[in-house]
Amino acid sequence: MHPGDKYRDISFPSLLDLSLPYAEMSFDGSLCVAKADGSGGVLNFSTCAQQLLYEVGDPGAYVTPDVIDFRNVSFHSLSAHKVLCAGAKPSLSSAPDELLRL
């Protein structure tokens, strides 16, 4: 949802018919990737691991201001429509800081 953005504002009822996976974030840094029932596609350990590697490349050197180390991320299927993702930690590397200053 993007309240106030007339081009990207999504009403709450429309979110109930969302066809793409979404993330449910927790205060401790863990998250669940989920998708609506009947939305098609596959959501499991393999699809989550593939997407993580596609997005970040090297899980130990994710070059963004977030400075996250994904090497110890684990995926646990909770259902056919929900996967728990846990284990991401702050990175001790300062490489992103150096690269993003250029």
NULUM-563457 format. One record per atom (N, C-alpha, C, O, CB): residue number from 1; residue in one letter; atom name; x, y, z. Coordinates in nm, 3 decimals. Glycine has a CB too. Layout:
residues N
- NUM;A;CA;X;Y;Z
...
END
This chain:
residues 102
- 1;M;N;0.084;-0.118;0.000
- 1;M;CA;0.000;0.000;0.000
- 1;M;C;0.088;0.123;0.000
- 1;M;O;0.190;0.127;0.068
- 1;M;CB;-0.095;0.000;0.121
- 2;H;N;0.050;0.222;-0.074
- 2;H;CA;0.122;0.349;-0.080
- 2;H;C;0.022;0.462;-0.060
- 2;H;O;-0.012;0.532;-0.156
- 2;H;CB;0.199;0.365;-0.217
- 3;P;N;-0.027;0.481;0.063
- 3;P;CA;-0.127;0.587;0.084
- 3;P;C;-0.076;0.723;0.037
- 3;P;O;0.038;0.760;0.062
- 3;P;CB;-0.165;0.595;0.233
- 4;G;N;-0.162;0.795;-0.029
- 4;G;CA;-0.125;0.928;-0.078
- 4;G;C;-0.062;0.928;-0.216
- 4;G;O;-0.048;1.035;-0.275
- 4;G;CB;-0.032;0.990;0.018
- 5;D;N;-0.025;0.815;-0.268
- 5;D;CA;0.035;0.806;-0.402
- 5;D;C;-0.074;0.757;-0.496
- 5;D;O;-0.107;0.638;-0.497
- 5;D;CB;0.161;0.710;-0.404
- 6;K;N;-0.130;0.847;-0.577
- 6;K;CA;-0.246;0.811;-0.659
- 6;K;C;-0.214;0.705;-0.764
- 6;K;O;-0.305;0.641;-0.817
- 6;K;CB;-0.300;0.934;-0.727
- 7;Y;N;-0.085;0.685;-0.796
- 7;Y;CA;-0.049;0.586;-0.897
- 7;Y;C;-0.019;0.449;-0.837
- 7;Y;O;-0.025;0.349;-0.909
- 7;Y;CB;0.071;0.634;-0.974
- 8;R;N;0.012;0.442;-0.708
- 8;R;CA;0.047;0.314;-0.646
- 8;R;C;-0.035;0.282;-0.523
- 8;R;O;-0.005;0.185;-0.454
- 8;R;CB;0.192;0.313;-0.610
- 9;D;N;-0.136;0.359;-0.492
- 9;D;CA;-0.217;0.332;-0.374
- 9;D;C;-0.304;0.209;-0.400
- 9;D;O;-0.377;0.203;-0.499
- 9;D;CB;-0.305;0.456;-0.337
- 10;I;N;-0.296;0.113;-0.310
- 10;I;CA;-0.373;-0.010;-0.323
- 10;I;C;-0.470;-0.016;-0.206
- 10;I;O;-0.430;-0.006;-0.090
- 10;I;CB;-0.280;-0.137;-0.326
- 11;S;N;-0.595;-0.032;-0.236
- 11;S;CA;-0.696;-0.039;-0.129
- 11;S;C;-0.680;-0.170;-0.053
- 11;S;O;-0.630;-0.269;-0.106
- 11;S;CB;-0.840;-0.027;-0.187
- 12;F;N;-0.723;-0.169;0.074
- 12;F;CA;-0.713;-0.290;0.155
- 12;F;C;-0.789;-0.407;0.093
- 12;F;O;-0.734;-0.517;0.089
- 12;F;CB;-0.766;-0.263;0.295
- 13;P;N;-0.911;-0.389;0.044
- 13;P;CA;-0.980;-0.504;-0.018
- 13;P;C;-0.903;-0.561;-0.138
- 13;P;O;-0.908;-0.682;-0.162
- 13;P;CB;-1.121;-0.461;-0.064
- 14;S;N;-0.832;-0.477;-0.211
- 14;S;CA;-0.754;-0.526;-0.324
- 14;S;C;-0.637;-0.612;-0.279
- 14;S;O;-0.595;-0.703;-0.351
- 14;S;CB;-0.703;-0.410;-0.408
- 15;L;N;-0.584;-0.585;-0.160
- 15;L;CA;-0.474;-0.665;-0.108
- 15;L;C;-0.517;-0.808;-0.078
- 15;L;O;-0.433;-0.899;-0.078
- 15;L;CB;-0.417;-0.601;0.018
- 16;L;N;-0.645;-0.829;-0.054
- 16;L;CA;-0.694;-0.964;-0.029
- 16;L;C;-0.690;-1.050;-0.154
- 16;L;O;-0.700;-1.173;-0.144
- 16;L;CB;-0.835;-0.959;0.026
- 17;D;N;-0.676;-0.989;-0.272
- 17;D;CA;-0.669;-1.060;-0.399
- 17;D;C;-0.529;-1.047;-0.461
- 17;D;O;-0.514;-1.055;-0.583
- 17;D;CB;-0.776;-1.008;-0.496
- 18;L;N;-0.429;-1.027;-0.379
- 18;L;CA;-0.292;-1.008;-0.426
- 18;L;C;-0.237;-1.137;-0.484
- 18;L;O;-0.247;-1.242;-0.420
- 18;L;CB;-0.202;-0.958;-0.312
- 19;S;N;-0.180;-1.133;-0.604
- 19;S;CA;-0.130;-1.255;-0.668
- 19;S;C;0.019;-1.276;-0.647
- 19;S;O;0.069;-1.384;-0.677
- 19;S;CB;-0.161;-1.251;-0.815
- 20;L;N;0.091;-1.178;-0.597
- 20;L;CA;0.235;-1.191;-0.576
- 20;L;C;0.265;-1.223;-0.430
- 20;L;O;0.186;-1.189;-0.341
- 20;L;CB;0.308;-1.063;-0.618
- 21;P;N;0.378;-1.290;-0.404
- 21;P;CA;0.416;-1.314;-0.264
- 21;P;C;0.440;-1.182;-0.191
- 21;P;O;0.472;-1.081;-0.253
- 21;P;CB;0.543;-1.402;-0.257
- 22;Y;N;0.424;-1.185;-0.061
- 22;Y;CA;0.446;-1.067;0.022
- 22;Y;C;0.520;-1.112;0.147
- 22;Y;O;0.526;-1.231;0.177
- 22;Y;CB;0.310;-0.996;0.058
- 23;A;N;0.577;-1.017;0.220
- 23;A;CA;0.654;-1.048;0.341
- 23;A;C;0.582;-0.997;0.465
- 23;A;O;0.529;-0.886;0.466
- 23;A;CB;0.795;-0.987;0.333
- 24;E;N;0.580;-1.079;0.567
- 24;E;CA;0.528;-1.041;0.698
- 24;E;C;0.650;-1.028;0.790
- 24;E;O;0.708;-1.129;0.832
- 24;E;CB;0.422;-1.147;0.754
- 25;M;N;0.689;-0.905;0.822
- 25;M;CA;0.810;-0.879;0.900
- 25;M;C;0.781;-0.890;1.050
- 25;M;O;0.672;-0.856;1.096
- 25;M;CB;0.866;-0.739;0.867
- 26;S;N;0.881;-0.937;1.125
- 26;S;CA;0.872;-0.947;1.270
- 26;S;C;0.974;-0.853;1.333
- 26;S;O;1.074;-0.818;1.270
- 26;S;CB;0.894;-1.092;1.318
- 27;F;N;0.950;-0.812;1.456
- 27;F;CA;1.040;-0.720;1.525
- 27;F;C;1.179;-0.778;1.544
- 27;F;O;1.275;-0.702;1.558
- 27;F;CB;0.982;-0.682;1.659
- 28;D;N;1.193;-0.911;1.545
- 28;D;CA;1.324;-0.973;1.570
- 28;D;C;1.406;-0.993;1.442
- 28;D;O;1.515;-1.051;1.447
- 28;D;CB;1.306;-1.106;1.639
- 29;G;N;1.354;-0.947;1.328
- 29;G;CA;1.427;-0.958;1.202
- 29;G;C;1.386;-1.077;1.119
- 29;G;O;1.424;-1.086;1.002
- 29;G;CB;1.573;-0.965;1.229
- 30;S;N;1.312;-1.170;1.175
- 30;S;CA;1.266;-1.282;1.095
- 30;S;C;1.146;-1.236;1.012
- 30;S;O;1.083;-1.134;1.040
- 30;S;CB;1.228;-1.404;1.185
- 31;L;N;1.116;-1.313;0.911
- 31;L;CA;1.001;-1.279;0.829
- 31;L;C;0.941;-1.403;0.770
- 31;L;O;1.006;-1.507;0.758
- 31;L;CB;1.039;-1.180;0.718
- 32;C;N;0.817;-1.392;0.733
- 32;C;CA;0.748;-1.499;0.661
- 32;C;C;0.718;-1.446;0.522
- 32;C;O;0.664;-1.337;0.506
- 32;C;CB;0.617;-1.545;0.735
- 33;V;N;0.752;-1.525;0.422
- 33;V;CA;0.711;-1.496;0.286
- 33;V;C;0.584;-1.576;0.266
- 33;V;O;0.579;-1.695;0.296
- 33;V;CB;0.823;-1.533;0.179
- 34;A;N;0.481;-1.511;0.216
- 34;A;CA;0.352;-1.577;0.201
- 34;A;C;0.288;-1.537;0.069
- 34;A;O;0.328;-1.441;0.005
- 34;A;CB;0.259;-1.542;0.318
- 35;K;N;0.187;-1.614;0.030
- 35;K;CA;0.109;-1.582;-0.089
- 35;K;C;-0.035;-1.620;-0.062
- 35;K;O;-0.064;-1.705;0.022
- 35;K;CB;0.164;-1.656;-0.214
- 36;A;N;-0.123;-1.556;-0.133
- 36;A;CA;-0.266;-1.581;-0.115
- 36;A;C;-0.304;-1.721;-0.163
- 36;A;O;-0.248;-1.770;-0.262
- 36;A;CB;-0.349;-1.476;-0.188
- 37;D;N;-0.397;-1.785;-0.094
- 37;D;CA;-0.451;-1.914;-0.138
- 37;D;C;-0.507;-1.898;-0.280
- 37;D;O;-0.574;-1.799;-0.310
- 37;D;CB;-0.561;-1.965;-0.039
- 38;G;N;-0.481;-1.995;-0.364
- 38;G;CA;-0.536;-1.994;-0.499
- 38;G;C;-0.465;-1.901;-0.596
- 38;G;O;-0.512;-1.882;-0.708
- 38;G;CB;-0.678;-1.956;-0.492
- 39;S;N;-0.352;-1.844;-0.554
- 39;S;CA;-0.282;-1.749;-0.642
- 39;S;C;-0.189;-1.817;-0.741
- 39;S;O;-0.131;-1.750;-0.827
- 39;S;CB;-0.203;-1.651;-0.559
- 40;G;N;-0.174;-1.947;-0.732
- 40;G;CA;-0.088;-2.020;-0.825
- 40;G;C;0.058;-2.009;-0.788
- 40;G;O;0.094;-1.939;-0.692
- 40;G;CB;-0.109;-1.968;-0.965
- 41;G;N;0.142;-2.076;-0.862
- 41;G;CA;0.284;-2.074;-0.835
- 41;G;C;0.323;-2.161;-0.718
- 41;G;O;0.238;-2.224;-0.654
- 41;G;CB;0.328;-1.933;-0.810
- 42;V;N;0.453;-2.164;-0.691
- 42;V;CA;0.507;-2.247;-0.584
- 42;V;C;0.583;-2.159;-0.486
- 42;V;O;0.660;-2.072;-0.528
- 42;V;CB;0.599;-2.359;-0.640
- 43;L;N;0.563;-2.180;-0.359
- 43;L;CA;0.635;-2.109;-0.255
- 43;L;C;0.688;-2.215;-0.158
- 43;L;O;0.611;-2.275;-0.083
- 43;L;CB;0.545;-2.003;-0.182
- 44;N;N;0.820;-2.237;-0.161
- 44;N;CA;0.881;-2.337;-0.074
- 44;N;C;1.028;-2.302;-0.051
- 44;N;O;1.074;-2.195;-0.091
- 44;N;CB;0.868;-2.479;-0.136
- 45;F;N;1.101;-2.392;0.013
- 45;F;CA;1.244;-2.371;0.040
- 45;F;C;1.319;-2.333;-0.087
- 45;F;O;1.392;-2.235;-0.090
- 45;F;CB;1.306;-2.496;0.103
- 46;S;N;1.301;-2.411;-0.192
- 46;S;CA;1.376;-2.390;-0.316
- 46;S;C;1.347;-2.256;-0.381
- 46;S;O;1.440;-2.187;-0.422
- 46;S;CB;1.344;-2.500;-0.414
- 47;T;N;1.221;-2.218;-0.390
- 47;T;CA;1.189;-2.091;-0.457
- 47;T;C;1.240;-1.972;-0.374
- 47;T;O;1.283;-1.872;-0.431
- 47;T;CB;1.036;-2.079;-0.480
- 48;C;N;1.235;-1.983;-0.241
- 48;C;CA;1.287;-1.874;-0.157
- 48;C;C;1.439;-1.864;-0.168
- 48;C;O;1.493;-1.755;-0.180
- 48;C;CB;1.246;-1.896;-0.009
- 49;A;N;1.508;-1.979;-0.163
- 49;A;CA;1.655;-1.979;-0.174
- 49;A;C;1.699;-1.926;-0.310
- 49;A;O;1.794;-1.848;-0.318
- 49;A;CB;1.711;-2.121;-0.151
- 50;Q;N;1.631;-1.967;-0.416
- 50;Q;CA;1.666;-1.919;-0.550
- 50;Q;C;1.648;-1.768;-0.560
- 50;Q;O;1.733;-1.699;-0.617
- 50;Q;CB;1.580;-1.989;-0.656
- 51;Q;N;1.539;-1.717;-0.507
- 51;Q;CA;1.514;-1.573;-0.515
- 51;Q;C;1.615;-1.495;-0.434
- 51;Q;O;1.661;-1.389;-0.477
- 51;Q;CB;1.372;-1.540;-0.467
- 52;L;N;1.651;-1.545;-0.316
- 52;L;CA;1.752;-1.478;-0.234
- 52;L;C;1.885;-1.468;-0.309
- 52;L;O;1.945;-1.361;-0.313
- 52;L;CB;1.772;-1.553;-0.100
- 53;L;N;1.930;-1.579;-0.367
- 53;L;CA;2.057;-1.576;-0.440
- 53;L;C;2.049;-1.489;-0.565
- 53;L;O;2.146;-1.422;-0.600
- 53;L;CB;2.099;-1.718;-0.479
- 54;Y;N;1.935;-1.489;-0.631
- 54;Y;CA;1.916;-1.403;-0.748
- 54;Y;C;1.926;-1.256;-0.709
- 54;Y;O;1.990;-1.177;-0.778
- 54;Y;CB;1.780;-1.432;-0.815
- 55;E;N;1.863;-1.220;-0.599
- 55;E;CA;1.859;-1.080;-0.556
- 55;E;C;1.991;-1.030;-0.500
- 55;E;O;2.031;-0.918;-0.531
- 55;E;CB;1.752;-1.061;-0.454
- 56;V;N;2.059;-1.110;-0.419
- 56;V;CA;2.177;-1.058;-0.348
- 56;V;C;2.309;-1.106;-0.403
- 56;V;O;2.413;-1.048;-0.370
- 56;V;CB;2.168;-1.096;-0.205
- 57;G;N;2.311;-1.211;-0.486
- 57;G;CA;2.438;-1.260;-0.538
- 57;G;C;2.516;-1.332;-0.430
- 57;G;O;2.491;-1.449;-0.403
- 57;G;CB;2.520;-1.146;-0.597
- 58;D;N;2.610;-1.263;-0.368
- 58;D;CA;2.693;-1.320;-0.261
- 58;D;C;2.624;-1.293;-0.127
- 58;D;O;2.622;-1.179;-0.082
- 58;D;CB;2.837;-1.260;-0.263
- 59;P;N;2.569;-1.396;-0.062
- 59;P;CA;2.496;-1.374;0.062
- 59;P;C;2.578;-1.311;0.175
- 59;P;O;2.522;-1.254;0.268
- 59;P;CB;2.441;-1.504;0.110
- 60;G;N;2.711;-1.320;0.167
- 60;G;CA;2.797;-1.261;0.270
- 60;G;C;2.842;-1.120;0.238
- 60;G;O;2.909;-1.057;0.319
- 60;G;CB;2.916;-1.347;0.290
- 61;A;N;2.806;-1.070;0.120
- 61;A;CA;2.851;-0.937;0.080
- 61;A;C;2.741;-0.865;0.003
- 61;A;O;2.760;-0.826;-0.112
- 61;A;CB;2.979;-0.946;-0.006
- 62;Y;N;2.629;-0.847;0.066
- 62;Y;CA;2.515;-0.779;0.004
- 62;Y;C;2.545;-0.630;0.006
- 62;Y;O;2.545;-0.568;0.112
- 62;Y;CB;2.380;-0.811;0.079
- 63;V;N;2.570;-0.572;-0.111
- 63;V;CA;2.618;-0.434;-0.121
- 63;V;C;2.500;-0.337;-0.130
- 63;V;O;2.458;-0.298;-0.239
- 63;V;CB;2.710;-0.418;-0.242
- 64;T;N;2.448;-0.299;-0.015
- 64;T;CA;2.346;-0.196;-0.003
- 64;T;C;2.367;-0.126;0.130
- 64;T;O;2.445;-0.174;0.213
- 64;T;CB;2.201;-0.257;-0.014
- 65;P;N;2.300;-0.015;0.152
- 65;P;CA;2.314;0.052;0.282
- 65;P;C;2.264;-0.035;0.399
- 65;P;O;2.296;-0.007;0.514
- 65;P;CB;2.238;0.183;0.281
- 66;D;N;2.186;-0.140;0.369
- 66;D;CA;2.133;-0.226;0.475
- 66;D;C;2.242;-0.303;0.547
- 66;D;O;2.228;-0.333;0.666
- 66;D;CB;2.032;-0.323;0.418
- 67;V;N;2.351;-0.337;0.478
- 67;V;CA;2.466;-0.411;0.532
- 67;V;C;2.418;-0.536;0.607
- 67;V;O;2.430;-0.546;0.729
- 67;V;CB;2.549;-0.320;0.628
- 68;I;N;2.364;-0.631;0.531
- 68;I;CA;2.309;-0.753;0.588
- 68;I;C;2.390;-0.874;0.541
- 68;I;O;2.432;-0.881;0.426
- 68;I;CB;2.161;-0.770;0.550
- 69;D;N;2.412;-0.968;0.633
- 69;D;CA;2.479;-1.094;0.603
- 69;D;C;2.372;-1.202;0.596
- 69;D;O;2.307;-1.233;0.697
- 69;D;CB;2.590;-1.128;0.710
- 70;F;N;2.353;-1.260;0.478
- 70;F;CA;2.250;-1.360;0.456
- 70;F;C;2.304;-1.503;0.461
- 70;F;O;2.231;-1.597;0.430
- 70;F;CB;2.184;-1.336;0.324
- 71;R;N;2.431;-1.522;0.500
- 71;R;CA;2.490;-1.656;0.493
- 71;R;C;2.420;-1.758;0.582
- 71;R;O;2.422;-1.877;0.550
- 71;R;CB;2.634;-1.649;0.531
- 72;N;N;2.361;-1.718;0.692
- 72;N;CA;2.298;-1.814;0.784
- 72;N;C;2.146;-1.813;0.777
- 72;N;O;2.079;-1.857;0.871
- 72;N;CB;2.341;-1.784;0.924
- 73;V;N;2.091;-1.765;0.666
- 73;V;CA;1.946;-1.764;0.650
- 73;V;C;1.898;-1.908;0.630
- 73;V;O;1.958;-1.986;0.555
- 73;V;CB;1.902;-1.674;0.531
- 74;S;N;1.790;-1.940;0.696
- 74;S;CA;1.727;-2.071;0.677
- 74;S;C;1.581;-2.049;0.641
- 74;S;O;1.520;-1.948;0.678
- 74;S;CB;1.741;-2.160;0.805
- 75;F;N;1.526;-2.144;0.570
- 75;F;CA;1.387;-2.138;0.527
- 75;F;C;1.313;-2.260;0.582
- 75;F;O;1.362;-2.372;0.572
- 75;F;CB;1.376;-2.132;0.372
- 76;H;N;1.196;-2.238;0.640
- 76;H;CA;1.117;-2.345;0.697
- 76;H;C;0.973;-2.331;0.647
- 76;H;O;0.906;-2.231;0.677
- 76;H;CB;1.124;-2.344;0.853
- 77;S;N;0.927;-2.428;0.573
- 77;S;CA;0.789;-2.423;0.522
- 77;S;C;0.692;-2.437;0.638
- 77;S;O;0.699;-2.533;0.715
- 77;S;CB;0.765;-2.535;0.417
- 78;L;N;0.601;-2.342;0.650
- 78;L;CA;0.496;-2.347;0.752
- 78;L;C;0.368;-2.402;0.693
- 78;L;O;0.286;-2.461;0.764
- 78;L;CB;0.472;-2.208;0.811
- 79;S;N;0.350;-2.383;0.563
- 79;S;CA;0.235;-2.436;0.490
- 79;S;C;0.268;-2.426;0.342
- 79;S;O;0.378;-2.385;0.305
- 79;S;CB;0.102;-2.358;0.526
- 80;A;N;0.173;-2.463;0.257
- 80;A;CA;0.193;-2.452;0.112
- 80;A;C;0.195;-2.306;0.067
- 80;A;O;0.230;-2.277;-0.047
- 80;A;CB;0.083;-2.528;0.036
- 81;H;N;0.158;-2.214;0.158
- 81;H;CA;0.148;-2.073;0.122
- 81;H;C;0.231;-1.982;0.211
- 81;H;O;0.220;-1.860;0.202
- 81;H;CB;0.006;-2.030;0.128
- 82;K;N;0.315;-2.040;0.298
- 82;K;CA;0.394;-1.956;0.389
- 82;K;C;0.526;-2.023;0.424
- 82;K;O;0.530;-2.141;0.459
- 82;K;CB;0.314;-1.926;0.517
- 83;V;N;0.636;-1.945;0.414
- 83;V;CA;0.769;-1.993;0.447
- 83;V;C;0.833;-1.897;0.546
- 83;V;O;0.836;-1.776;0.523
- 83;V;CB;0.857;-2.008;0.319
- 84;L;N;0.885;-1.950;0.658
- 84;L;CA;0.956;-1.869;0.756
- 84;L;C;1.101;-1.854;0.712
- 84;L;O;1.166;-1.953;0.678
- 84;L;CB;0.948;-1.933;0.897
- 85;C;N;1.150;-1.731;0.711
- 85;C;CA;1.289;-1.702;0.676
- 85;C;C;1.355;-1.639;0.798
- 85;C;O;1.310;-1.535;0.847
- 85;C;CB;1.297;-1.607;0.549
- 86;A;N;1.461;-1.701;0.848
- 86;A;CA;1.527;-1.650;0.968
- 86;A;C;1.677;-1.663;0.955
- 86;A;O;1.726;-1.742;0.874
- 86;A;CB;1.477;-1.726;1.093
- 87;G;N;1.751;-1.586;1.032
- 87;G;CA;1.896;-1.599;1.038
- 87;G;C;1.975;-1.486;0.978
- 87;G;O;2.098;-1.486;0.991
- 87;G;CB;1.935;-1.722;0.972
- 88;A;N;1.913;-1.390;0.912
- 88;A;CA;1.988;-1.276;0.858
- 88;A;C;2.040;-1.193;0.975
- 88;A;O;1.970;-1.174;1.075
- 88;A;CB;1.898;-1.188;0.764
- 89;K;N;2.165;-1.145;0.962
- 89;K;CA;2.226;-1.067;1.070
- 89;K;C;2.293;-0.943;1.011
- 89;K;O;2.320;-0.939;0.891
- 89;K;CB;2.329;-1.153;1.148
- 90;P;N;2.319;-0.845;1.093
- 90;P;CA;2.396;-0.731;1.045
- 90;P;C;2.534;-0.778;1.003
- 90;P;O;2.595;-0.863;1.069
- 90;P;CB;2.407;-0.620;1.153
- 91;S;N;2.584;-0.725;0.894
- 91;S;CA;2.717;-0.761;0.845
- 91;S;C;2.823;-0.683;0.919
- 91;S;O;2.804;-0.567;0.954
- 91;S;CB;2.728;-0.736;0.693
- 92;L;N;2.937;-0.747;0.943
- 92;L;CA;3.049;-0.680;1.007
- 92;L;C;3.140;-0.613;0.903
- 92;L;O;3.230;-0.538;0.938
- 92;L;CB;3.130;-0.779;1.091
- 93;S;N;3.114;-0.642;0.776
- 93;S;CA;3.193;-0.586;0.667
- 93;S;C;3.153;-0.441;0.639
- 93;S;O;3.036;-0.406;0.647
- 93;S;CB;3.176;-0.670;0.540
- 94;S;N;3.251;-0.358;0.606
- 94;S;CA;3.222;-0.219;0.572
- 94;S;C;3.231;-0.196;0.421
- 94;S;O;3.230;-0.081;0.377
- 94;S;CB;3.318;-0.126;0.645
- 95;A;N;3.239;-0.302;0.342
- 95;A;CA;3.249;-0.288;0.197
- 95;A;C;3.138;-0.203;0.138
- 95;A;O;3.166;-0.117;0.055
- 95;A;CB;3.250;-0.423;0.132
- 96;P;N;3.012;-0.224;0.176
- 96;P;CA;2.906;-0.141;0.117
- 96;P;C;2.928;0.007;0.145
- 96;P;O;2.902;0.090;0.058
- 96;P;CB;2.770;-0.183;0.170
- 97;D;N;2.974;0.041;0.263
- 97;D;CA;2.998;0.181;0.299
- 97;D;C;3.101;0.243;0.203
- 97;D;O;3.081;0.355;0.156
- 97;D;CB;3.047;0.192;0.445
- 98;E;N;3.208;0.171;0.177
- 98;E;CA;3.311;0.221;0.086
- 98;E;C;3.261;0.231;-0.057
- 98;E;O;3.287;0.330;-0.125
- 98;E;CB;3.433;0.132;0.091
- 99;L;N;3.189;0.129;-0.104
- 99;L;CA;3.143;0.127;-0.242
- 99;L;C;3.034;0.230;-0.269
- 99;L;O;3.029;0.287;-0.377
- 99;L;CB;3.092;-0.010;-0.276
- 100;L;N;2.948;0.254;-0.171
- 100;L;CA;2.837;0.345;-0.193
- 100;L;C;2.876;0.491;-0.183
- 100;L;O;2.797;0.579;-0.219
- 100;L;CB;2.728;0.316;-0.096
- 101;R;N;2.996;0.520;-0.134
- 101;R;CA;3.040;0.659;-0.126
- 101;R;C;3.091;0.709;-0.261
- 101;R;O;3.104;0.830;-0.280
- 101;R;CB;3.150;0.673;-0.021
- 102;L;N;3.119;0.621;-0.352
- 102;L;CA;3.175;0.663;-0.483
- 102;L;C;3.076;0.737;-0.564
- 102;L;O;3.106;0.778;-0.676
- 102;L;CB;3.224;0.545;-0.561
END
